[in-house]
């Protein structure tokens, strides 16, 4: 009798861990621990050339929105005020069952497709050089 209950709990725990890793919860917990110095240096190298060439700002959460995080209220004018600059940011992300850590470069408010393509090309070239 004890063996069946133990086996069921073991199976339930394994199922929970698989579900957590597939949903990204476990991966997010790992990625949120902070970036290592190596990851931070890689992010800086990937983003710096693009920031200088396209005059992009560092990504940040707009002040009006950051005060509302975790509440049920939202700004009446939308999430992103019109005066927010075009920006770029870099972070790490954990993905997949093996919880592989990836470096992610995000681009916000750049709407010209040609600029987007050029930026992606620059980031890829910089990544190859690293």
C-alpha positions in Angstrom: 0.0 0.0 0.0 2.8 2.5 0.9 4.6 1.6 -2.3 1.6 2.6 -4.5 1.1 6.0 -2.7 4.9 6.7 -3.0 4.8 5.8 -6.7 1.8 8.0 -7.2 3.5 11.0 -5.4 6.7 10.5 -7.4 4.7 10.4 -10.7 2.7 13.5 -9.7 5.9 15.4 -8.8 7.5 14.4 -12.1 4.4 15.5 -14.0 4.4 18.8 -12.1 8.1 19.4 -13.0 7.5 18.6 -16.7 4.5 21.0 -16.8 6.4 23.7 -15.0 9.4 23.5 -17.4 7.1 23.4 -20.5 5.1 26.4 -19.4 8.3 28.4 -18.8 7.7 29.0 -15.1 10.8 27.1 -14.0 12.8 28.7 -16.8 11.7 32.2 -15.9 12.7 31.5 -12.3 16.2 30.6 -13.5 16.5 33.5 -15.9 15.3 36.0 -13.3 18.2 35.2 -11.0 20.1 37.9 -12.9 22.6 38.0 -15.7 26.1 36.8 -15.3 29.0 39.2 -16.1 29.6 37.3 -19.3 26.0 37.6 -20.4 25.9 41.3 -19.5 29.1 41.9 -21.6 27.6 40.0 -24.5 24.4 42.1 -24.3 26.3 45.3 -24.2 28.4 44.3 -27.2 25.3 43.2 -29.2 23.3 46.4 -28.4 26.0 49.1 -28.4 26.7 49.3 -32.2 22.9 49.5 -33.0 22.3 52.1 -30.3 24.9 54.4 -31.7 24.0 54.0 -35.3 20.2 54.4 -34.9 20.3 56.7 -31.8 18.2 54.3 -29.7 17.6 54.6 -26.0 17.9 51.8 -23.5 14.6 50.1 -23.0 12.7 51.0 -19.8 9.2 50.7 -18.5 7.5 54.1 -18.9 7.0 55.8 -15.5 3.2 55.8 -15.8 3.1 52.1 -16.4 5.6 51.0 -13.8 3.6 52.5 -11.0 0.6 50.3 -12.1 2.4 47.0 -12.4 0.5 44.5 -10.2 -2.7 46.6 -10.1 -6.0 46.3 -12.0 -5.8 49.9 -13.3 -4.3 50.9 -16.6 -3.5 54.3 -18.1 -6.4 55.7 -20.1 -4.1 56.8 -22.9 -2.7 53.3 -23.5 0.4 51.5 -22.3 3.1 53.5 -24.2 3.0 57.3 -24.1 3.7 58.9 -27.5 6.8 60.6 -26.2 8.6 57.3 -25.5 11.7 57.0 -27.7 12.7 54.1 -29.9 14.6 51.7 -27.7 16.5 48.5 -27.6 17.1 46.1 -24.7 18.8 42.8 -24.0 18.0 40.1 -21.5 18.3 36.3 -21.0 15.6 33.8 -21.5 15.3 30.1 -20.6 13.5 27.9 -23.1 12.8 24.2 -23.7 12.8 21.1 -21.6 16.6 21.3 -21.2 16.2 24.8 -19.9 18.7 26.3 -22.3 19.7 29.9 -21.6 19.4 32.3 -24.6 20.3 35.9 -25.0 17.4 38.0 -26.3 17.7 41.4 -28.0 14.4 43.3 -28.0 13.5 46.3 -30.2 10.6 48.7 -29.4 8.9 51.4 -31.4 11.0 51.0 -34.5 8.4 50.8 -37.2 10.3 51.2 -40.4 10.8 47.7 -41.9 14.1 48.7 -43.5 15.5 49.9 -40.2 14.3 46.7 -38.5 16.1 44.6 -41.1 19.3 46.6 -40.8 19.2 46.3 -37.0 18.7 42.6 -37.2 21.6 42.3 -39.6 23.9 44.4 -37.4 23.0 42.3 -34.3 23.7 39.0 -36.2 27.0 40.3 -37.5 28.0 41.4 -34.0 27.0 38.0 -32.6 29.2 36.2 -35.2 32.1 38.4 -34.2 31.7 37.5 -30.5 
